[in-house]
Amino acid sequence: MNTDISLKRINKLAIPALIAGIAEPLLSITDTAIIGNIDTNATESLAAVGIVGAFISMLVWVFGQIRSAISSIISQYLGANRLDIIKNLPAQAIGIVVLGSILILSISYPFAKQIFQFYNASGVVLEYCIIYFKIRIFGFPFSLFVFAIFGIFRGLQNTFYPMIIAIFGALLNVFLDIILVYGIEGFIPAMNIEGAAYASLIAQISMAIISFILLVKKTNFSLKISFPFHEEIPRLLGMIGNLFIRTIALNTALYFATAYATDYGAAYIAAYTIGINIWLLGAFMIDGYSSAGNILAGKLFGAKDYKSLIVISKKLTKYGIITGLIIMSFGFLFYNLIGKIFTKEDLVLAEFNHVFWIVLLTMPISALTFIFDGMFKGMGKMKFLRNVLILSTAFGFIPTLLFFDWLDYKLVAIWIAFTIWILARGIPLMIKFRKLFYPLVKS
């Protein structure tokens, strides 16, 4: 069974995946823009959204790795033309991860104060963190459910339905944010930071409902859990375990960045919040081609078509870098306007503009890293991904942050550390890919 790797096919996968991929960062970036423009305690509220957003993103990324694991296995079985063998696997996998998410919710909810004190939050910022978190955390199981279903569709080489779900969720979130944060005079009181949290929660629940309906209606997979466990469950859990450890290393970097920015002061964490949300938005836009790599690499690897695997890596690298350069150019073109979308505070704007150029420069660099990261996930090479991220965090991000913080570079230190970290993740993946597959094609 030949796999189409033309530009048209790549874009057919990448563009919907790009749109779907920005759903989660768009939820956060919408909260950031709207909260940053409220009339009462805007800076403290923005800081709280950034801190809680960092923690919830950590949870979603750690446990949301089921998407990549499910996608990898399904795409490999699809490439080998043996899809009927794993019909009961997705339901079992989703059941495991949703139960795990409910356990995490029940553990973290009572300790909200202690969690955000660990992030150096205090005073009004800590109070707002607790309020925002105790609402938004209830969306966590729904987010993981959506991620898992996205993984099923991706494994089936379908990124269209995840795009539809993501567009609906993002638009609903923006609509509810405006209504609930600012209120409607005479009808709905302004709820400020609580309104932003409820808007995100309702959007996540709605996305989960639509995901369930589309999965049942449009695929042959059922969400009815049957026993015994499928023989691929141990491999799936092994992948999730490696990605779990990998993502803890990833979020260690995010924790250090958030904690240091918080320690610098409210204006710094607010500026960092804007920067990290823009970086995540750009990263997920680039990740559209990474998702195409994930989907196609899994299928080609399952079919043992190594020559096409090399061809697709070259094409995706080129398209990803071009996308990164476009995002970077757009950012520089509107450099002095972008920050004003998120805040009116002069001090916050000054700190943001001081580092935004570094955020933009990371975009084409990130493209290389994300493309190969996605391909390795598709091929199920989770152990190597785990090791690379642990080493890049321990010997790249943290020492760089500590050194430039010692020089009192503050937010500049954080973004230099992110740049080194992205490079330290991407270069080993490119080298490993060449060593694995170029000899196979020659032989």
C-alpha positions as CSV (number, residue, x, y, z in Angstrom):
1,M,0.0,0.0,0.0
2,N,1.7,3.2,-1.2
3,T,1.6,6.3,1.0
4,D,1.0,9.6,-0.7
5,I,3.7,12.1,0.5
6,S,3.1,14.9,-2.0
7,L,2.8,18.5,-0.8
8,K,-0.9,18.4,-1.3
9,R,-1.2,15.4,1.0
10,I,1.1,16.9,3.6
11,N,-0.8,20.1,3.7
12,K,-4.1,18.2,3.8
13,L,-2.8,16.7,7.1
14,A,-0.7,19.7,8.3
15,I,-3.1,22.6,7.9
16,P,-6.0,21.1,9.9
17,A,-3.5,19.8,12.5
18,L,-2.1,23.3,12.7
19,I,-5.5,24.7,13.4
20,A,-6.4,21.9,15.8
21,G,-3.1,22.2,17.6
22,I,-3.6,25.8,18.6
23,A,-6.8,25.1,20.5
24,E,-5.2,24.7,23.9
25,P,-2.7,27.7,23.7
26,L,-5.6,29.7,22.2
27,L,-7.7,29.1,25.3
28,S,-4.8,30.4,27.4
29,I,-3.9,33.3,25.1
30,T,-7.5,34.4,25.0
31,D,-7.6,34.5,28.8
32,T,-4.3,36.4,28.8
33,A,-5.6,39.1,26.3
34,I,-8.9,39.6,28.0
35,I,-7.7,39.4,31.6
36,G,-4.8,41.8,30.8
37,N,-7.4,44.5,29.9
38,I,-9.7,44.3,32.9
39,D,-10.1,47.4,35.1
40,T,-9.3,45.9,38.5
41,N,-5.9,44.4,39.4
42,A,-5.1,43.5,35.8
43,T,-1.4,42.9,36.4
44,E,-2.0,40.6,39.3
45,S,-4.8,38.7,37.5
46,L,-2.6,38.3,34.4
47,A,0.2,37.0,36.6
48,A,-2.2,34.4,38.2
49,V,-3.4,33.3,34.8
50,G,0.2,32.8,33.7
51,I,1.2,30.8,36.8
52,V,-1.9,28.6,36.8
53,G,-1.7,28.2,33.0
54,A,1.9,26.9,33.4
55,F,0.8,24.3,35.9
56,I,-2.3,23.1,34.0
57,S,-0.3,23.0,30.8
58,M,2.2,20.8,32.6
59,L,-0.6,18.4,33.7
60,V,-2.1,18.3,30.2
61,W,1.2,17.7,28.5
62,V,2.3,15.1,30.9
63,F,-0.9,13.0,30.7
64,G,-1.9,14.1,27.2
65,Q,1.0,12.1,25.8
66,I,-1.6,9.4,25.2
67,R,-2.5,11.2,22.0
68,S,1.0,10.5,20.5
69,A,1.1,6.9,21.8
70,I,-2.4,6.0,20.4
71,S,-1.6,7.8,17.1
72,S,1.7,6.0,16.8
73,I,0.2,2.5,17.3
74,I,-2.8,3.1,15.1
75,S,-0.8,4.6,12.3
76,Q,1.7,1.7,12.4
77,Y,-1.1,-0.9,12.2
78,L,-2.7,1.1,9.4
79,G,0.5,1.0,7.5
80,A,0.8,-2.7,8.0
81,N,-2.9,-3.1,6.9
82,R,-3.9,-4.7,10.2
83,L,-6.2,-2.1,11.8
84,D,-8.9,-4.6,12.7
85,I,-6.6,-6.2,15.3
86,I,-6.7,-3.1,17.6
87,K,-10.4,-2.1,17.6
88,N,-10.8,-2.4,21.4
89,L,-7.4,-0.7,22.2
90,P,-8.5,3.0,22.2
91,A,-11.3,2.6,24.6
92,Q,-9.1,0.8,27.1
93,A,-6.4,3.4,26.8
94,I,-8.8,6.3,27.2
95,G,-10.4,4.7,30.3
96,I,-6.9,4.4,31.9
97,V,-5.9,8.0,31.2
98,V,-9.3,9.5,32.3
99,L,-9.2,7.6,35.6
100,G,-5.7,8.9,36.1
101,S,-6.8,12.5,35.4
102,I,-9.6,12.2,38.0
103,L,-7.1,11.0,40.5
104,I,-4.8,14.0,39.8
105,L,-7.7,16.4,40.1
106,S,-8.7,15.0,43.5
107,I,-5.1,15.2,44.8
108,S,-4.3,18.7,43.5
109,Y,-7.6,20.5,44.3
110,P,-7.2,20.5,48.1
111,F,-3.5,21.7,47.8
112,A,-4.0,24.6,45.4
113,K,-2.4,27.1,47.9
114,Q,0.7,25.0,48.5
115,I,1.1,24.3,44.7
116,F,1.2,28.0,43.8
117,Q,3.3,29.0,46.8
118,F,5.8,26.6,45.3
119,Y,5.7,28.8,42.2
120,N,6.6,31.8,44.4
121,A,3.1,33.3,44.2
122,S,2.0,35.4,47.2
123,G,-0.5,38.0,48.3
124,V,-3.2,39.0,45.8
125,V,-1.5,36.9,43.0
126,L,-1.7,33.8,45.1
127,E,-5.3,34.5,46.0
128,Y,-6.2,34.8,42.3
129,C,-4.2,31.7,41.4
130,I,-6.3,29.6,43.8
131,I,-9.6,31.1,42.5
132,Y,-8.7,30.5,38.9
133,F,-7.2,27.0,39.4
134,K,-10.1,25.6,41.5
135,I,-12.4,26.2,38.5
136,R,-10.2,25.4,35.5
137,I,-8.8,22.1,37.0
138,F,-12.2,20.5,36.4
139,G,-11.6,20.8,32.7
140,F,-8.5,18.6,33.0
141,P,-10.2,15.2,32.5
142,F,-12.2,16.6,29.5
143,S,-9.0,17.9,27.9
144,L,-7.3,14.5,28.2
145,F,-10.4,12.8,26.7
146,V,-10.2,15.2,23.7
147,F,-6.5,14.6,23.3
148,A,-7.0,10.9,23.2
149,I,-9.7,11.1,20.6
150,F,-7.4,13.4,18.6
151,G,-4.8,10.7,18.7
152,I,-7.3,8.1,17.3
153,F,-8.2,10.4,14.4
154,R,-4.5,11.2,13.7
155,G,-3.6,7.5,13.6
156,L,-6.3,7.1,11.0
157,Q,-4.6,9.9,9.0
158,N,-7.5,12.3,9.7
159,T,-6.8,15.8,11.0
160,F,-10.0,17.3,9.7
161,Y,-12.3,16.3,12.6
162,P,-9.8,17.5,15.3
163,M,-9.7,20.8,13.5
164,I,-13.5,21.1,13.6
165,I,-13.5,20.3,17.3
166,A,-10.7,22.8,18.0
167,I,-12.3,25.6,16.0
168,F,-15.6,25.2,17.9
169,G,-13.9,25.1,21.3
170,A,-11.7,28.2,20.6
171,L,-14.6,30.3,19.3
172,L,-16.8,29.3,22.2
173,N,-14.1,30.2,24.6
174,V,-13.6,33.6,23.1
175,F,-17.3,34.3,23.1
176,L,-17.8,33.1,26.8
177,D,-14.6,35.0,27.9
178,I,-16.0,38.3,26.7
179,I,-19.4,37.7,28.2
180,L,-18.3,36.3,31.6
181,V,-15.1,38.4,32.2
182,Y,-16.5,41.8,31.3
183,G,-20.2,40.9,31.9
184,I,-23.3,42.3,30.3
185,E,-24.8,45.3,32.1
186,G,-28.1,44.4,33.6
187,F,-27.9,40.7,32.8
188,I,-24.5,39.2,33.7
189,P,-22.2,40.7,36.3
190,A,-18.5,41.0,35.4
191,M,-16.7,37.9,36.9
192,N,-13.2,39.0,36.0
193,I,-10.7,36.1,36.5
194,E,-13.5,33.6,37.6
195,G,-15.3,34.3,34.3
196,A,-12.2,33.4,32.3
197,A,-11.9,30.1,34.2
198,Y,-15.5,29.2,33.6
199,A,-15.3,30.1,29.9
200,S,-12.3,27.7,29.5
201,L,-14.1,24.9,31.5
202,I,-17.3,25.2,29.4
203,A,-15.3,25.1,26.2
204,Q,-13.4,22.0,27.2
205,I,-16.6,20.1,28.2
206,S,-18.2,21.1,24.9
207,M,-15.2,19.9,22.9
208,A,-15.3,16.5,24.8
209,I,-19.0,16.0,23.9
210,I,-18.4,16.8,20.2
211,S,-15.3,14.5,20.1
212,F,-17.3,11.6,21.5
213,I,-20.1,12.1,18.9
214,L,-17.7,12.3,16.0
215,L,-15.7,9.2,17.1
216,V,-18.8,7.1,17.4
217,K,-20.4,8.4,14.2
218,K,-17.3,8.6,11.9
219,T,-15.0,5.6,12.9
220,N,-15.3,1.9,13.5
221,F,-13.9,2.3,17.1
222,S,-16.1,2.1,20.1
223,L,-15.6,3.6,23.5
224,K,-17.1,0.6,25.2
225,I,-14.4,-0.9,27.4
226,S,-14.0,-4.7,27.0
227,F,-11.6,-7.2,28.7
228,P,-9.1,-8.7,28.7
229,F,-6.7,-5.9,28.0
230,H,-5.3,-5.8,24.4
231,E,-1.8,-7.2,24.0
232,E,-0.6,-3.7,22.8
233,I,-1.6,-2.1,26.2
234,P,1.9,-2.8,27.7
235,R,3.6,-1.2,24.7
236,L,1.2,1.7,24.8
237,L,1.8,2.2,28.6
238,G,5.5,1.9,27.9
239,M,5.3,4.7,25.4
240,I,3.1,6.8,27.7
241,G,5.6,6.1,30.6
242,N,8.6,7.3,28.5
243,L,6.6,10.3,27.3
244,F,5.5,10.9,30.9
245,I,9.1,11.1,32.1
246,R,10.0,13.2,29.1
247,T,7.2,15.7,29.7
248,I,8.1,16.0,33.4
249,A,11.6,17.1,32.1
250,L,9.9,19.5,29.7
251,N,7.8,21.0,32.4
252,T,10.8,21.2,34.8
253,A,12.1,23.8,32.3
254,L,8.7,25.5,32.3
255,Y,8.5,25.4,36.1
256,F,12.0,27.0,36.5
257,A,11.1,29.7,34.0
258,T,7.7,30.5,35.7
259,A,9.2,30.4,39.2
260,Y,12.1,32.7,38.3
261,A,9.8,35.2,36.4
262,T,7.4,35.2,39.4
263,D,10.3,35.9,41.8
264,Y,11.3,38.9,39.7
265,G,8.0,40.6,40.4
266,A,4.4,40.9,39.1
267,A,5.3,42.9,36.0
268,Y,7.9,40.3,35.0
269,I,5.6,37.3,35.4
270,A,2.9,39.2,33.5
271,A,5.4,40.0,30.6
272,Y,6.6,36.4,30.7
273,T,3.0,35.1,30.5
274,I,2.4,37.1,27.3
275,G,5.7,35.9,25.9
276,I,5.2,32.2,26.7
277,N,1.7,32.2,25.4
278,I,2.8,33.8,22.1
279,W,5.6,31.2,21.9
280,L,3.2,28.4,22.5
281,L,0.9,29.7,19.9
282,G,3.7,29.9,17.3
283,A,5.0,26.5,18.4
284,F,1.6,24.9,17.8
285,M,1.3,26.5,14.4
286,I,4.7,25.1,13.4
287,D,3.5,21.8,15.0
288,G,1.0,21.4,12.1
289,Y,3.9,20.0,10.0
290,S,5.2,18.1,13.0
291,S,1.8,16.4,13.3
292,A,1.9,15.5,9.6
293,G,5.3,14.0,10.3
294,N,3.9,12.1,13.2
295,I,1.1,10.7,11.2
296,L,3.0,9.9,8.0
297,A,6.2,8.6,9.7
298,G,4.2,6.1,11.8
299,K,2.5,4.7,8.7
300,L,5.7,4.6,6.6
301,F,7.6,3.0,9.5
302,G,4.8,0.4,9.8
303,A,5.1,-0.3,6.1
304,K,8.9,-0.3,6.3
305,D,9.1,2.3,3.5
306,Y,12.3,3.9,4.7
307,K,13.1,5.7,1.5
308,S,9.8,7.6,1.7
309,L,10.6,8.3,5.3
310,I,13.7,10.2,4.4
311,V,12.0,12.1,1.6
312,I,9.2,13.2,4.0
313,S,11.8,14.3,6.6
314,K,13.4,16.7,4.0
315,K,10.1,18.0,2.8
316,L,8.7,18.7,6.3
317,T,11.9,20.3,7.4
318,K,11.7,22.8,4.6
319,Y,8.0,23.5,5.1
320,G,8.4,23.9,8.9
321,I,11.3,26.3,8.6
322,I,9.4,28.4,6.1
323,T,6.4,28.5,8.5
324,G,8.7,29.5,11.3
325,L,10.2,32.3,9.3
326,I,6.8,33.6,8.3
327,I,5.7,33.7,12.0
328,M,9.0,35.5,12.9
329,S,8.6,38.1,10.2
330,F,5.0,38.8,11.2
331,G,6.1,39.3,14.8
332,F,8.9,41.7,13.8
333,L,6.6,43.6,11.5
334,F,4.0,44.3,14.3
335,Y,6.6,44.3,17.1
336,N,5.3,47.3,19.0
337,L,1.6,46.5,18.6
338,I,1.4,42.9,19.7
339,G,2.1,43.5,23.4
340,K,-0.6,46.2,23.5
341,I,-3.2,43.5,22.7
342,F,-2.6,41.9,26.0
343,T,-2.0,44.7,28.5
344,K,-2.1,48.5,29.0
345,E,0.5,48.5,31.8
346,D,3.6,50.4,30.6
347,L,6.0,48.5,32.9
348,V,4.7,45.1,31.6
349,L,4.9,46.3,28.0
350,A,8.5,47.5,28.5
351,E,9.6,44.1,29.9
352,F,7.8,42.2,27.2
353,N,9.2,44.3,24.3
354,H,12.7,43.9,25.9
355,V,12.6,40.1,25.2
356,F,10.1,39.6,22.4
357,W,12.8,39.5,19.8
358,I,14.3,36.4,21.4
359,V,10.8,34.7,21.4
360,L,10.6,35.4,17.6
361,L,14.0,34.1,16.8
362,T,13.2,30.8,18.4
363,M,10.4,30.1,15.8
364,P,12.5,28.7,12.8
365,I,14.8,26.9,15.3
366,S,11.7,25.3,16.9
367,A,10.6,24.1,13.5
368,L,13.5,21.8,13.1
369,T,13.1,20.4,16.6
370,F,9.3,19.9,16.4
371,I,9.4,18.2,12.9
372,F,11.8,15.5,14.1
373,D,10.2,15.2,17.5
374,G,6.9,14.5,15.7
375,M,8.4,11.9,13.4
376,F,10.1,10.0,16.3
377,K,6.8,10.0,18.2
378,G,5.0,8.5,15.1
379,M,7.6,5.8,14.9
380,G,7.2,5.0,18.6
381,K,10.8,6.0,19.5
382,M,9.7,7.3,22.8
383,K,12.7,6.2,24.9
384,F,15.2,8.2,22.8
385,L,12.9,11.3,23.0
386,R,12.8,10.9,26.7
387,N,16.6,10.7,27.1
388,V,17.1,13.7,24.8
389,L,14.7,15.9,26.7
390,I,16.1,14.9,30.1
391,L,19.7,15.7,29.0
392,S,18.7,19.0,27.2
393,T,16.9,20.2,30.3
394,A,19.6,19.1,32.8
395,F,22.6,20.2,30.8
396,G,21.1,22.9,28.5
397,F,18.2,24.8,30.0
398,I,18.9,24.9,33.7
399,P,22.7,25.8,33.6
400,T,22.0,28.5,31.0
401,L,19.2,30.0,33.1
402,L,21.3,29.9,36.3
403,F,24.3,31.5,34.6
404,F,22.4,34.4,33.0
405,D,20.2,34.9,36.1
406,W,23.5,35.3,38.0
407,L,24.4,38.0,35.5
408,D,21.0,39.6,36.4
409,Y,19.5,39.3,32.9
410,K,16.1,38.4,34.3
411,L,13.6,37.6,31.5
412,V,16.4,37.7,28.9
413,A,18.0,34.9,30.9
414,I,14.9,32.8,30.7
415,W,14.5,33.2,26.9
416,I,18.2,32.5,26.2
417,A,17.8,29.3,28.2
418,F,14.7,28.4,26.1
419,T,16.7,28.9,22.9
420,I,19.6,26.7,24.0
421,W,17.1,24.1,25.2
422,I,15.3,23.9,21.8
423,L,18.7,23.5,20.0
424,A,19.8,20.8,22.4
425,R,16.6,18.9,21.8
426,G,16.6,19.1,18.0
427,I,20.2,18.5,17.0
428,P,20.5,15.0,18.5
429,L,17.2,14.0,16.8
430,M,18.4,14.9,13.4
431,I,21.7,13.1,13.9
432,K,19.9,9.9,15.2
433,F,17.5,9.9,12.3
434,R,20.3,10.0,9.8
435,K,22.1,7.1,11.6
436,L,19.0,5.0,11.8
437,F,17.5,5.3,8.3
438,Y,20.1,6.4,5.7
439,P,22.1,3.1,6.0
440,L,18.8,1.1,5.6
441,V,18.1,2.9,2.3
442,K,21.6,2.4,1.0
443,S,21.6,-1.3,1.9
